């Protein structure tokens, strides 16, 4: 059958829905269907493309564009009604080693230097600068090499085509830039038309990427949820089953199906069984429910890095409320502000950057068999409220008139403590019956007194707040105080009113899933590619372990893998 | 479901007139709208804004002006001074970027039938 005939038949059957089930009301079933040689004929498909991309977010839109620019006929199926996925909510910094702007500015960034940095942070226990692969496994090493080799290539192509023009924010340091011999600055790029505060890149990038998709002839279908892959009798992936508001479509992929469907932040069962931590959720798009984990479970894949996630502190109450607009606390606001535990004591540097700060909530107290810091309370005064309130970066101190249901108030510390305790009791079934301790107010007053001394001297002798460059990077708005040494700290007022909010650790998304090779091909248990099946982004295994290398350490590498996957998929044989 | 689809097509055809629909069509329209839009929007009177503004009373109110919601420059440039009508909402849902090229909201819906359902529900919020 000629290509033209196939197309005509496919068009004729486009509306031939398999069944009239409504997405969202019918229980979703995931997995694979195998078609025999006859069924695999084009006639049984509702539509046909070279490349089917599942997911229209930070991985799916770039991979669709790269495929299209190679000449492939491409469709994007996005489960949500709008595009962008988690990346829409993100600041959309993207971390690109040895990027073109660095080269132009003469900032050196050798491959060796880059690999040392990622190896040290991803596998600190096996890191060995003298070992040929620095203590990484062969797979981890090859994935990290791919990031260095391809992220900039993909980035430049997206920029040249006007799909994602960027500006270089050279001064932004890697999160561990101060580590001797391995840290760097200059790898962070940001969408060109984004705000000066660099918080709205996701909205800008979603707009420019999706405009380019439609300009260049990528078919984009929103409110379409991919539920199954379709295999032929040779166990090659030749398409997908997609559910939309009216029923189920069968779609043929002549060359490849590329999953870019995000992680499992919003699937409590997968979270509970795979993550190493009892997180309440996170700020990923609400549609990130681990679809690819479930779909691929019938295909003999190798799940990797399932225990770790890209982490950030989140509002405990917004997570329980499943607030879809929640954004993680990427910048903890306020100088006259502290975090305290249920005993009214500080336990952490509040300005530690998000991925590392989020780990603190999951520290285990073996003697008492509990997570003592699972929920901490941020406490601030009127001064911080007046000068540090913001809509950006998921800050808990928000301007008047905005949604402040997560904020607890008190005219005095005594009243605040009583209100905190009352609010905790509202969530007894979520927090194990947590209450504040009997000596909370007394401890809190002592904590504030000690903190205020640190703030006055500029030296946090307990937790070293504000000592690292990255603490300052995410300090947020604070009142100008001429002459102070440490802009992250200021004494809390001895007069009310006071404010508080519950904070816990969350995931901006998970980073485990089927293992792929550096070309994005999903591997079977014998480490062989499953023909026609690709994965990019947070739906597949990241080689980063627990590390969050830098701002944009998610999206920059994803662009590299998207570029490689599109190129490998383009070379696939056309399958029947 | 089938009857909803047929009714939906009629709405699309009669978009500029006032469609008379049964309560179950409104329920279906609500279900679809909540599923598609609640990631960013709230619908009940007095509900807090999400990533997008609360949509209660949308039809007939000035565009890009709601108490307590900060609109992006892209939305303000394109929509300020306009009033939300059924026609403007239909254009908006067809392709937000065609109406406001720098809008934060990236939504496009080719199917008039689906747009009609969304409009049917949003119109009822008063």
Interface residues (C-beta under 8 A of the other chain):
Chain A: X20 X22 X23 X24 X25 X80 X81 X82 X83 X84 X88 X89 X193 X200 X203 X206 X207 X210 X211 X214 X220 X222 X223 X245 X246 X285 X286 X323 X324 X325 X391 X401 X402 X403 X405
Chain B: X1 X2 X5 X31 X32 X35 X36 X37 X38 X39 X40 X48 X49 X50 X51 X67 X68 X70 X72 X97 X102 X103 X104 X105 X106 X107 X108 X109 X114
